[in-house]
Amino acid sequence: MSLKHKIFYKKFDSLSRKEIHDLFLLRSEVFVVEQNCVYQDIDGRDEKGEHALVKKNNKIIAYARVLEDRVSNNISIGRIVVSKKERGNSLGSDLLDFILKKIHEEKPKRTIKISAQAHLEKFYTDHGFKRTSNTYMEDGIPHISMTHVRVVRN
């Protein structure tokens, strides 16, 4: 992994007010404005999750949220996002690799699941995820369920 930016991994209570503001800003810039999708991004789950942040010039340029489901004993990775200006330089891959490695080190027996936008299936397959559902609509965008099936690559 050729990481050019430091990844911060924090529980919600450890995030600064600026980081909370900036992660919501990035998520709304991409998921609401760019993808023209009106949905309730602030869903009450952020406080229960862990947050991976990539910063450049003290601004969040990539982000993901990790949640544990205590009922199913699964871990989900969601809200994976890279700012439009920063795409195309493997930042999303670096971020996902970092998160997968962290989960495998800390909770090696846990199943990792995602609800992926269908057009990103190859990206996630390249990172060890396998499609586990037919395409379904989520917030007006085609999605698929995927499960991680192998140890993170180096």
N, C-alpha and C positions, 0 to 999 in steps of 0.2 A: 504494500500500500504506500503510495507516494503522496503523503498528506502534506498539503501546502499551508493549511490553516489549522489552528488548534480547535479541537472539538471540546466543548464544555458539556458535562453530563451532570444534571442537577435535579434534585427534588423541587417541587413547586415552591416550598417554603424558603429555599435557598436562592431563588431567582430574585434579582433586583426589580424594582418597579419599572426601570427602563427596559430590562430584558422582557418583562411581561408585556409591556406596551409594544416593544419591537416584534416579539413573536406573533402577537395578534395582528399587528400591522402587516407583516410579511404574509401570514396566512390569508388575510382578507385581500391583499393585493393580488395574490395568485388565484386562490380558490373562488373568491367572490367576483372580483373585478375582471381579471384576465380570462377566467373560464366562464364568465357571465352566468354564475350560479348563485342564486339566492338561497342560502341555507343558514341554519343557526350554528355558527362555528363555535361559539362559547357554549359548551354543552354540559358544564358542571363536572366534567371528568378531568380537567387539567390539574386540579388540586390533588388528585389521587395518583397522578402519573409522574414519570421521570421525563426529563426534557433534554434532548441533545441539540446543542446550538453551535453553529459555526459563525464566527464573527470576522469582519474585515473592517478596519477603521472604526472599531467599536459599534458596528451595525450588524445585526443578524442577517446573514445572507443564505443560510440553509438551516433547516430545522426538522425535527421529528419528535413525536411523542410516543412513549412506551407505557403501556398499561397492563397491569396484572388482573386477570379474572380469577378471583379466588374460588368461584363456584366450579368452573371448568378446569382450573389449574393451567390455563393457557396464558400466554403473553401475546399482546397485540402491539404492532407497530403501526402508527397512523400519522396523519397530517404531515407526511414526508413532503418537504417542499424546498426548492432551490429558487432563489430570486432569478428573474428573467435574465438580468445582465450577467449572471454567473454560470449559466448553463453551458454545457459543452466542454467543461474542463475536468470531468470526472468527480466533481464535488459530491454529487448525489451518491455515486458508488462508494466514495471514501466514507461518507456519513453512514450509509447502510452497513458497510463492512465493519465500521467501528461499533455500531449498535449490536450487530449479530455477535461479534467477538465478545462484547461485554456481557450479553445475555448468556452465551455459552459458558463463559468463565464463572459467572455468579449463580446461574440457575441452569446447569447443563441438561437436566432431564425435562425441562419445560418445553412444550410445543409452542412454536411461534407462528402466529397467524396474521394475515393482513387482508384488508379489503382494498384491492388495487384497481385503479382505473384501467379498464380493459386494454387501452392502447399501450400501456406500459408492461404488458405481460412478458415480453422478451427481456426487458431490463430486470425484472424480478426473477425470472427463470435463470438468468445468468448469475444470480446471487443465491441460487439454491432453493428457490421456491417452486412449488408445483401447484398447478391449478387444481382446485377441488370443487368447483361449481360451474354451472352454466352462467352466462352473462346475465346480470340483473341491473336494474336501474337504481341508482342511489343519488338522490338530489339532482335528478335529471341527467346524470352522466352514467354511461355503461361501466359497470364494475364486475370484478370476479373475485371470488375467495381463493386465497392461496395459503399454503402451509410450507414452512421451511423444512427441507428433507435431508440436508447434509450439513456437515460442520463448515463454518465460515472458511473461505479461501484466504490464502496469504497474499 
